[in-house]
Amino acid sequence: ALEALRIVAILSSPAIPETAQAVWERIGMPGKVIDQRLPDAAAWGQYAAGATVTKGESLFPRIKI
């Protein structure tokens, strides 16, 4: 699941850069998500085993209607 989140963060970074960076940091990836390149992003198995995942506030809070 974390490998999939890594790829989603990279693919979504042009559209939602702040949120993608927040996901990137929460799953313990180093550097900036925007610096990642798409051909490299597609390679499975780049998520480091034993990386620390941190919990944070909701990335997409509910809208009260």
MILO-366205 format. One record per atom (N, C-alpha, C): x, y, z. Coordinates in pm, whole numbers, plus 50000, padded with zeros to 5 digits. Example, Ala and Ser with C-alpha at 12.3 -4.5 7.8 and 13.67 -1.06 7.14 Angstrom:
BEGIN
513194943150780
512304955050780
513204967050780
512854977550708
513674989450714
512905000350787
***
This chain:
BEGIN
500824988050000
500005000050000
500875012650000
501985012350073
502845024150079
503545026649946
503875016049876
504485017549743
503495024349649
502225020649658
501195026949575
501035041649612
501075044849740
500995058949783
502175066949732
503345060849728
504545067649675
504305071449529
503785062149451
503535064649309
502425074949290
501355073949368
500255083749359
500755097649394
501605098849494
502145111949532
502925118049416
503725110049348
504505115049234
503575119249120
502615110849087
501725113748975
500815125649002
500445127849127
499535138949160
500265152049189
501565151649201
502305163749241
502145175749148
502015174249016
501785186148934
500445192948962
499425185248998
498085190649020
497875195649162
498375188249261
498195191949402
499545190849474
500465200049444
501835198749494
501965198549646
501215206749717
501355207149863
500865194149927
499735189149879
499195176749933
500085164949897
500585164549775
501485153749735
502755153849820
503275165649850
504465166549936
504145161850077
502965165150126
502565160650260
502505145450266
501935139150164
501895124450158
503315119050154
504145124850070
505545120750053
506275120750188
506105131450262
506775132650392
506185122850494
504885120950492
504245111950588
504635097450569
504915093550445
505335079650424
506845077950436
507525088750477
508935087750510
509895088250393
509485093850280
510365094750164
511225107350175
512495106450139
513385118050148
513215127650031
513595140050051
513595149949943
512215155149910
512115160449787
510865166349742
510225157549636
508925155949647
508195147649551
508265153449411
508295166549399
508295173049268
509585170249192
510645166449262
511925163349197
511975149249139
510955141249164
510915127449113
510515127548966
511015118148890
510715117248747
509805105348719
508895107148625
507895096848597
508465083148559
509445082048472
509945068548441
510455061348566
511095068648656
511595062648779
510445059548875
509405067448870
508275065748962
507555052648938
507515048248814
506765036148780
507445023448829
508715024248863
509435012248908
508955008249047
508474996049057
507984990749184
509164986949272
509034988849402
510054984449495
511014995249540
510685007849520
511575018649561
511305023549703
510225018749762
509925022749899
510825015049993
511575022150075
512545015850165
511845008250277
512234995950295
511684987950405
512074994150537
511144994650629
511415000150761
511295015250771
510855021850664
510675036350670
509535039550767
509655050850832
508675054950932
507505062350867
506305058350902
505095065050855
504565073450970
504225086050940
503695094851044
502245098351014
501485099751120
500075103451107
499965118551120
499085124451043
498885138751048
497415142251036
497165155051022
495795159651002
495285154750868
493985154850852
493355150650728
493855159150612
494215152550503
494685159750386
493535166350310
492355160350318
491175165550251
490035166050352
489965176650432
488925177450535
487525178150474
486565173350550
485165173750505
484695188150495
483865190450398
483255203650381
481885203250446
481625212550537
480315213250601
479355220650510
478235214250486
477235220350396
476065225050478
***
